[in-house]
Amino acid sequence: MTVTVVALVSVNEDEPFALGEYFRITGPLLERAGAEIVKRFTVNEVVVGHRPAKTVMIVKYPDRAAVESVFGSPEYQSVKKIRDQAFSEYHVSIASDEDSEAEEVAAIDTA
C-alpha cells in the first residue's frame, strides 16, 4: 500500500555545499525506492502559533519497506551530519489519508 511521507524542513541558507551534498546522496536513494515528491509548499504566513518549517513536502513511497530502505540505508546514515548542517529544521513523518482509510474500512465491511 502506498505510504505518504510529510517532510517539514527549513534550509540553512548558510550551508549551500551541505545542501547540495545531501541531495546528491539522497536523490538516488529516493529514486531506487520508487519515491516521488508529489507536492512542495512554502509556508508564507502563520495564523496561529509558530512556523514549524519554511517548506512542506509530500512524498509518496510504494510501501513502508521503501521508506525504511531510504532512512535505514547505510548511505542515509552516513549523511546525517551533513543533513544537520544543510537544514535548520528537519522533521519527517508518515501520514495517513483518513479518507482512503474510511473507504478501505467500508470495503471490508461490505465484503
N, C-alpha and C positions, 0 to 999 in steps of 0.2 A: 504494500500500500504506500502511496506517495506520502512523503514527510515534508512538512513546511517548517523551515527554519527562519527565525526572525533575528537579524543582527542589528544591534543598536551600537553605532560607532561614532567616534569623533576623531578625525585625522589630526595628528600632531604636525602642524604646518612647518615646524622647525626641523623635521626629520624626513625630507623627501627621499633620501637614499634608502632609509629603513623601509619606507612605504613601498618603494619600487622592488626592493629585495623580498619583502613579504609577498607581494603579488606574483613575483617571478616564481616563488616556490609554491604558493597555494593555488595559482591558476591551473597548473597541470593536475593537481590533486582533485580539484572540483571537476575538471573535465573527465578524468579517469572514473570518478564516482558517478558520473552522469548527472551532476548537479547543474542547475540553471538559475541564474539570478533573474527572477521574474519581474521584480519591480524595485525601484530605488526612489526614496523620498528624502527631501531635505526638510528638516524641522525649521520652519521660519519664525514661528511665534508660539509662545507658551501662554495658554489661557489661565491655567491653574497649576501651581506647583513650580517645579524647576525643569529645565530642559534635560531629558535623560541622555541625549546624544544629538549630534548635528545631523547624522544620516541614519535612516532606517532602510534596511534591505530585506527583501523577501526572497528566500532561496528555496527552490524545490529540489528534493532528492528523491530518487526512485523508491527508497525504503530506509528503514532505520540503520541497517547494516552499511549502507552507503555513507550515512552521516558519520558513523563510527569509523569507517575506513579513512575518512579525511582527518577527523580530530584525534583519532588514536594512532595515526601513522607515525613512523619514526621521523619522516620529513616534517610533519607538523610540529612534533615535539621539539625538533631542532630549531624551529623558527620562533618559538615563544618569546625569547629575549628580544628579537627584532620586532615582533608584534607589539610588545610593550613599549618600544621606542616609537613605533610608527603611529600608534593610536593613544590618545589621552584617555579615551573610554572605549571599552570593547566588551560587549555583552552579547552572547549568543544563546538563544532559547529555541526549544521545539514548541510549536504552536499547533493547536488542533482546530480544525474547521468544524465548528459546532453544527452548522447546517448539514454538512456531509455526514457527521456522526448521527444526527437525527434521522437522516434518510436511511443510513445503514441499519439503525435500530428498527425503523419502520419496516424495512425489507425483511429483517429477521422475524419480526412479529407476525408477518403475513405468510411466512413460509410454512 
